[in-house]
């Protein structure tokens, strides 16, 4: 019993370091049953981040939103994730993948399979450079619809959280993503990468 309390306290402390609390309170109408979001999972290794990102992407039904510095190849340029994205866009009507990146320097240094797929599936995948006022953001995340999320406070670190059915947290970051997406107009922030 003591170990369980200590484990929960440690998890809550780690979530607090992301500006999150375990078990957010959800607003509801009188008489409506409370929908209990899934507990957030703490991620501490790159393998955990990869697996969680693949699971989030595979759970999407209509929209996947990705915030990344440069489509980190160690996460987004791997066969399992690319296959999950491909199944998502080809398997759902009106599916859309939106990607915001800070810079494209590393993308143009070699072949990036995510970018190659974006060139083939232009109706489904759109990549934009973040507007200048958002370039200093350090966080990275992948959101499926408005309910599943993998979030890292710093894109250069593996520590993060995942919620595979946590609408309150997913919506919080989806609102941030939408604001940045709108500010990063496609005609001004188009990602130009040579086709291979």
N, C-alpha and C positions, 0 to 999 in steps of 0.2 A: 504494500500500500504506500509506503514511504517512497519507494523507487518510482511509482507511478506519479506521485505528486511532484517529485523532483524533475522527472522527465517532462511533465506538463509545464512546470515553471521554466525549465530551460527552453522548451519550444516557444513558449509565450515571450520570453526575453528575446529570442532570436527573431521572432516575427516583429516584435516591437522595434528592432533595429532597422526594419524595412518600413517603419511608419504604419504598421498593420497590427491588429489585435486578432487573437484567435476567436472565432465565433462572432462575427459582426452582427449587430442587431438589425433586423429588417423591418421596415415599416409595413403595416398591413391594415386592411379595412376591418371594421368591427365584424366579428363573426367568421372572418376568414382564418383558415388554419395557417399557422406559421410554417413557412417553408424553411427547413433547416439546411443551410448551405454546408457543403462538405468541409471538413477541417482542412486547413492549408497544410501542405507537406513541405518541410524544409529540405532544400537541396544543397549539397555541399561539394559535389564532384562534377566534373564535366560529363561523365557518363550519365549521371542522374539528370543533368540539364538536357542532354540529348534525348534520353528516353522520355522525359516529361514533355519536351517540345514535340516529339513525334506523336505522343498520345493526344496532346491538345490539337495538333493539326488534323489527326485522323478523326477527331470528334466533331469537326466543323460540319455545319449543314448549309450555311449560306455565305458566311463572311469570315475570313481570316485576316487579322491585322498584325503586322510585324514591325516592331521598332528595333533597329539595329544600327550599329556604327557603320558596318560595311558588309552586311550579310555574312557574318562570321563563318568562314568555310568549315571550321571545326564543328559547327552545328548545322548550318543550312546547306552546305554543299556535300551532303552525304546521301547515299542511295536510299536508305529507309525514309528519310524526311522528304526527299524529292518524290518518292513513290506515293507517300501519303498526300502530298500537295496535288500531284497529278490525278490520283483517284478522286480527291475532293472536287477539283474543277471539272473533271469529265463526268463525274457521277451525280452532280447536283445541278438542277436548273438554276440559272441566275447566280451561280457561285462566283465569288470575287475574292481575290487575294490582293491586299494593299500592303505595300512595303515602304517604310520611311527609313532612309539611311542618312548618316551624317556626311560621309564623303565617299567618293568612288575610286580613290587612288589605288587601293588594293584590288578592286574589281578589274581594273584595266591591265593589271600585271600578268594576267594569265587567263586561262579558261575557267569560268565559273559556271557550273552546270545549272544552278538556279537561274542565272541570267540567260543562259541558252534556252532554258525552258520558257522563260518569260518572253523571249523573242518568238517562240513558236505558238504560245498561247496568249497573244496580246489582248484578246477580248476578256481574259480572266485575270491576268496578272498586271498590276500597275506598280511601278517603282518610282518614287519621287525623292529628290534631295530635300532635306529639311530646310525650311526657311532660316535665314541667318540668325534670327533671334532664338532659335531652338537648337543651334549647333552644339552648344555646351552641355546639353543634357547627357548624363552618363548612363542612364538606365537603358535596359533592353528588355523587350518582352514579346510574347506571341499570345494573341487572344483569339479564341475560336468563338464566333457569334458574340454573345454577351454573357457567357457563363463559364468558360474555361480559360485559364491563364497560366503562363510560366513567366515569372517576373524576376529580374536581377537588378539590384540597385546600381551595380556597376557592370557594364558590358565586358570589361576586361577581367572579371572574376567569375568563378563558378558558383558562388553562394547565391541562393535565391529561394523562391517559394513557388509552389505549384498548387493550383486548385482546379480540379477537373470538373467540378460542379459547384462553382462559387460565384454566382451572379453579382453580389455586391462588390467584390473586389474586381472582377472582370469589368463591370460597368464603370467603376471609378477610373480605371486606366483607359478604357475605350473612349470615355469623354475627353481625356487628355489627348489621345491619339487623334480623334476627330478634329479637335481644335488645331493641332499641328498640321494635319492633312489639309484642312481648308486653307491655312496660311501658306502652304507649300504648293501653290498653283502649278499645274502640270506644264503650262507653256513657259513658266519661268524656271522650274526646277526639274526639268526632264533629265533623266539619267541617260547620258550618251555613252554607249559602250559599243565598241566595234563588234560586228557580228563575225563569228568564226565559222 
